[in-house]
Amino acid sequence: MDVGVPDLPAGGSVDAGTTERMAVLMSVRTIEIPEHIAYEASLGLWERAPLLSARTVLTRSQGIGLIVATVLYVTALVAAWRPMVIVTLLVVSVVFLIATAFKFHVSLSGARYDLADRIDPAEIEALTDDELPTYTVLVPVFREANIVHQLVTNLGALDYPAHKLEILILVEEEDDETRAAIEASPTPDNFTVVVVPKGHPQTKPRACNVGLAIATGEYLVIYDAEDAPDPLQLKKVVVAFRNASEDTVVMQASLNYFNVRENLLTRMFTLEYSYWFDYMLTGLDVSSLPIPLGGTSNHFRTEALRTLGGWDPFNVTEDADLGIRASAQGYQVGIVDSVTMEEANTSIPNFVRQRSRWIKGYMQTTLVHARSPLRLIRRIGPKRFIGFLLLIAGTPLTFLGVLPLVLLTVFTWALPTEIVEPLFPTPVLVLVLLNFLVGSSLIVYLNMLGPWKRGDFSLIWWALLNPLYWVLHSVASYKALGQLIVRPHYWEKTEHGLTTHETPDPAVTATITINR
């Protein structure tokens, strides 16, 4: 992506021209973006590789296949509704069990290994400012005026030489309130407000593409507005990259929440993230399966990210999509032993908005990378392709199946046998409900593992309520499916700053490690 930004030599040394460019960026409080960069941020990937872009929801062949399948299914349902309902429930329950069993197997594989790139404190202390590479921090914000002060505090606590740290706050052109809040806050000289021009789609990945176009750092990291990263995280990643192979192009830090005990929902969030980062990611790594990135605290080799084409602005889980795309091109993802604390959702409506976007993004990612399945299999192999299907496609399918299975369970318990039996033969009913019970039990067990490993034993028993948490996911999945049809590129914003708990002091965040 040629935007006129000078490349940095290997090792992070900076020549006079690059120093001048950085000085200009850092001396200007707010910069406007040229039209060609805004255009590239929106349409660059689609123009270069349309099959890798979610701008087109369904290709012609996918659309024809979907229409044919729908017509056949509806015809069969009309002709023989009872057998078709029975077959549908059987298929739904089997898919649910297989997808959850896959996560269980992968997570237990990860439990046997310590794959986080642990950094010896002595290695951090030995780093000198002169040898550190330049680093760009991208922070896309939209309607975040209420947490700007905390954002500035958290990023200002990063332990990295200011003259090698470029912090770009990516603010949408229409978001005057957030811009005013930033301008009213005392910020270090290396903070720059980048005004993201109006355009379609208005999404986080489009804003990040704008930041990538002007980034001068050898490394680049994404943080969300509410993030409180470990102050040593950048230095840890530098060491981790030096110890990693050249084909490792991104390091994923762990995420967790500072308002764990605020309510039931925040507890469920914490259980989910603890299992995901402590077990699932390491399991995917040791199993050599594609790793979907988190939306924050992923650290890139900047030039490799540009080679990959940046983010797909039309995909609302651009992180997962980029992880699959990196895997398809033979790149590796590393896991670094550093934690970024975030704010867990405290509100159910806010949660449904967030999860519907995530699930819709997984649907988009599935459709994009399934356009040329044989090509993808040739690139990543059958094993990794199956892993992609079970994780990326299996996740929304699993959530879509929860509500029908819950309703069937309630229906079976609430109605007399003489009503249920004619509709659903007992052997079929037992098999369907058994699949649902076993799959749900596996997920409950996985959610217990995180707090057990972290020593937070009082949190373990809350995992028994995970089926209720999954009902919320199922509601979100149907909303996601509807939006995929009518508003595929709409970015459902998650509101931040709703917690009554204080953001942790950066010094406290620095003491947290991934306990594996």
N, C-alpha and C positions, 0 to 999 in steps of 0.2 A: 504494500500500500504506500505509494510514493506521495508524500504530502509535504516534501521539502524539509523534513526534519533530519539533521545529520545523524548518521549511524555512530554508535559508540564503539571504540576498539574493544577487542576481547580483554577481559580482566577489569573493565570498568574505568580505565584511564581516560581522561577527558582532554581533547585537544582545545586549542584556543577558540576555534569556531564554535564548538559545542558549548564551551564555557560561556561565550557571549550569548548564545541562544538561550541557555538556561538563565542567565542573568536577566535577559529581557523578560522572560516568562515570569520570573520570580519578583521582578520589580513592578510589574503591572498587577494591580489588585483584581481587575476584571478584564477578561479578554473576549472579544467577539470571534466567532468562527466563520471562516470563508464559506461561500456557498458550495464549493466543490467538495469540501470536507463533509459538510452536512449531507450532501447527495451520496457520497461514498459510504457514509455511516448507515444510510438507509438501504441503499440498493447495491452496494458493492458486491456482497456475497452472491446475491441473486443473479447479478449480471455475469459474474465469473463462473458460478456453479449453480445453476437454477435447481438442480435435483437435490442440492444440499440445503436449500432454503425452504422455510415453512411459509413463505409468502403464498405459494399455491398449496392449498390444504390437501387436495386430492389431485393426483395426476389423472389423465384421461383413462388409463387402464385401471387405476384404483377406483375411479368413479364408476366405471362400467361393472367392475367386479362387485362393488358394493350394491349397486342397483339389482344385479342379477341375484345376489345372495338374499337381499331383502325380499324380492318378489317370490323366490322359491320358499323362503321361510314363511311368509304370510300366507301363501297358497297352501302350504302344508298345515299351517295352523287352522285355517278355515276348514280344510278337508277333514282333519282329525285333530281337534284341539286338545283333547285329553292326552293322547300319546305324546303330542308335541310338547305340552307343558311338562310332562314327566321327563322326557328326554332333555328338555332345556334345563330343568332343575338339576338333573344328574350331571350334565356338562358343567353347569355353573359350580356345583359343589366340588367336582373333580379339579377344575381349574383353580378354585380357591385352595384346595389342599395341596396341589402341586406347587403353586406359587409360594405358599407359606412354608412348605417343606424345603423348597429351594433356599429361601432366606435362612431357615433354620440350619441347613447343612453348611451353607457358606459361612454363617456366623460362627458355628462351632469350629470350622476349619480355621477361622481367624483367631479363635480363642487360644489356639495352641502356639501362636507365634507372637513375637513382639516386633512388628515391622515399622513402627514409628522411627523416624530418623532421630534418635536420641543424640543430643548435643552435650558434650562434656563442657561444663562451665569454664574449664581452663581454655577451651578453644575460643569461647566468646571473649574472655579476658585478653587473649593473645591478639585479637583483631585490632589493627590500627586504623585510624581514619583514612590514611593514605591508600591502604589496600582495599578498602570497602568499595564496591561498585556503586554507581548511581542507581537510585531507586525511585520509581514513580508510584504514588498512592492515588488510586482513583476512588472517589466517593460520590456516586450518583445520588442526588437528593431531589425529592419532590414533595412539596408541602410538609417540610420538616422544621419549620421555624421554631417550634416548641422545644426541640432538642439540639439546636445549633450550639448552644453554650457547652453542653456535654460533649458534643462531637469535637469541638475545638480542644477541649480539655484532654480527651482521650487520645487524639492524634498528636497533640502537643507533647504527650508523655512518651512517645516512641523514642527509644534510645538509639539514635542514628544521627550522624553528623548533618547538621542543617544544610550545609552547602552541597550535600550529595542526595538530599531528600527533596523530592518535588511532590507536593500535595495538590492535586487538582480536584476542586469541588465542582462537580458537574451539575449545574442548576438549569432547569428548563426556563426558556425565555419568558414564559407567562407567569412564572412563580416569583412575583415581586416580593411577597412576604418573606420567603426564605432568603432571598438575596439581601433584603434589608436587614434581616437578623444577622446574617454573616457580616455584613459591612459594619454593623453596630458592635460586633464582638472584637475584642483585641486578639489578633491572630499573628503568628510568626510571619516573617518575611517570605518563607517558602510556601505559604498558602496562596493559591491562585483560584479565583472564581472563574469558571469557564461557562459561558452562556451557551446552552445548547439550543440552536435555532428551532423554531416550530417546524414540525414535519411529521410525516407518517412513516412508521407507527411511532407513537409516543411511548417508548418502552425503556426500561433500564439498559438492555443491551445496545440500543441505539446510542444512548448517552455514553456508554462505555466505549463504543467505537469512535466517538468523537474524541474522547480522552486518549485512546490508543493512538490516534492519528497524530497527536501533538506531543505524546509522551517522549521524554528524552532519556529515561532511565534504562539501564541494562536489564533490570528486573522491574516487574510491575505487579501490584497487588490490588485487589478489590476489597473495599470495606463498605458495609452499610452504615447508614447515618447513626444508628443506635449502638454500633459495635464498640466494645472496650477490649482492644487486643492487648495481649501480653506485650509490655514495652520492649522486650528483647526479641520479639518475633522476627523482625526483619534480619537481625544478625543471625539468629538460629537458621533461618532459611538460606542465608548466604553460605553458611558452613554446610548445610545439608546439600545444597546444589554442588558445592565443591566435592563432596564425598560421593555424589551420585554419578551415574553414567550420563553421557552426553545426550542420550535419547530421552532422559527424564526432563520434561519441559515445564512441568507444573508441580508445585508442592501444595498439598492441602493441609491447612491447620485444622485443629479440632474446634468445634463450636459447642457451647453450652449456655445455660441461662443463669442470670444473677437473681431472678425473682422466682426461684424454684417453688417456694411454699406459699405463694400468694393466694392460689386457689387450686381447685382440682385440675383445671385445664393446664395450668403452668406445671403442675406435677407430671401430668401425662406427657407434655412436651419434653420435659427433662428425661423421663424414662426412655422416650423414643430416641432422642439425640444421643443419650449415653450408649444405648445399644448400637446405634448406627455407627458412631465414630469409634467406639471401643471394640466392636466385633465385626460389623458388616463390612466396613471399608477394608480392614485388614484381611478379612476372608476373601473379598474380591481380589485383593492384591495377590495373596498366596495362591489363589486358584487361577491366576492369570486371566481374569475376566475384566471387561471394560468397567471403569470406575466413573460413575456420574459425579461431577464436581458439585460442591456446595456453592451457593450463590454468593458467598463472601469468604474472605480469608484464603482465596487461592492465589498463589504466587507464581508468576510466569517468567520464563525467559522471554523478554519482550519481542525479540526478532522471531522466535519460534511461534509466538502467538500471531504475529503478522503473517507468517507463512501459512498458518492454519486458516487465515481469512478473518480473524477476529470473531466476534459474536454474531449470531443470526438475530437481527433486530425483530424479526417476525415470530420468533420462538419465545414463549413466555417462561420457559425453563431453559434459558440459553446456556446455563451451566451444565446441565445433564447432556444437552446436545453437543456441547464442545468436548466433553469427556469422551463421548462415543466417536466423534470426528477425529480426535487425537489418537484414539486407539486404532481406528481404521487406517491411519497413516503411520502406524508403527511406533508412536510415542508412548512414553511411560508416565505414570502419575506417582509421585512420592507422597508420603505422609510424614509430616514433621511434628515433633513433640512440643506443641505450643497451643495454647487455648485462647480463643476469642470469646468473650462473654457477650451475650445478646439479651434482648428483652423478649421473654416468652409472651405469647398472646394471652391476654386476660379476659377477652371477650369472645363469646361464641360466634356472633355475626362476623367479627373481624377474622376469626379463625376460619370460618367457612369461605370468606373471600380469599384468604391467602391460599388455603388448600385447593380450592377450585382452580386457582391459577396454576398451582404446581401440577395438579393432576391433568389439567388441559395441556400443559407443556409436555408432560410425559406422553400424552396422546399424539401431540404434534411430532415429537421426537421419534415415536414409533412409526408414524406415517412417512416421515422423511427418510429414515434409514431403511425402511422396508420397500422403498421404491425399486431398488435394484438388489434384491436379496442374494442372488447368485454372485453378484459383484462383491457384496459385503462379505459373503462367506469366503470368497477367494482371498479377500484382504485380511480378515481376522480369524478365519478358520471356523469349522462347524461348532466346536465347543464354545467359543466366545460368542458366536451368533446365537446359540441356544441360551447362553447366559443373558445376552441382550434382550431376547424375547421374554424370558422369565422375569427379569427385573423391570425393564422399561415398559414393555407391553403388559406384563403380568400385574404390575402395581395398579393401574387404573381398572383392569378387568377384575382384580380381587375386590377393590372397593365397590365397583358396580354390583358385584355379587352379594355383598353383605346384606343390604336391605331385603332383597327377596328371600334370603336364607333366614334372616331374623323374623320376617313376617310368616314364613312357613313354620318356624319353631313356635311362635305364638299361636298360630292357627291350630297346630297340632295339640298344644296343651289346652287351649281354650274350648275346643269343640269336642263333642262326644265321638267315640270311635266309630259309631255307625254312620256318622256324616263324613268323617275323614277317609275311612277305608274304601268306599266306592270311588273316591277321587284319586287317592294315592295308595297303591298297594303297599302293604306293610313292609315287605323286603326293600322296596324302593325308598320308602320314607326313612327307614332305619339307615340305609346306606347314605342318603343325602345328609341327614342330620349328624351321622357319625363323622362324615368328612368335614362338616362345619365345626363340630366339636373338637376334633383332633387339630384342625388347622388353627382354630382360635386358641387352643391350649398351647400350641407351639409358640405363638406370638406372645402370649402372656408370659411364658417361661423366658423368652428372649428379653422381654422388657424387665424381668427381674435380674438379669445378669449384670446390667450396667451399674445399678446402685450397689450390688453385691461386691463387684470388683472395686468400686470407688469407696467402699466402706460406709456408704450412706444407708444403713440397714433400715432406718425408719421409713424409707421411701419404697422398699421392696413390695410391701403388700398392696400398695396402690395399683400395682400392675394388674391385679385381679379385675380392675374396672376397665381394662383395655377394650373389651368388647363394646362398651358404651362409646369409647373414644373412636372406635372404628365405625360406629353408626354415623357419627358426625362426618367422618371421611366419606362414607357412602353418600350422604346428602350432598357433600361438596362435589363428589364425582358426577352425580347427575346434573348438577349445575354446570360443571366443566363440560360435559357432553353437549349440553344445550348451547353453551357459549362457543364451543368448537364449530357448531353449525351456523350460528347467527353472528357471533363476534369473535372470530378465531384469534385476532391479534390484539384484542383489548387487554390492557394491563390492569388487572384488579389490584389496586393499591392496598397494602397492609398499613394500617395506622400505627404509628409508634408513639411512645411517650404516654401510654395509658396506665402504666404501672404506678403503684403507690410506693414501690420499693426504690431505694436509691441505687444508682449505678455504682458498681464496685470501684473503689480506688484503684488506679492503674498499678500501684505497688502490690495490691492484693492479687490482681490478675496475674502478675508475674510469677507468683508462687504456685500457681495451679499447673499440674502436669497431667498427661494422659496416663492414668494408672493401668498399665497392662501387665 
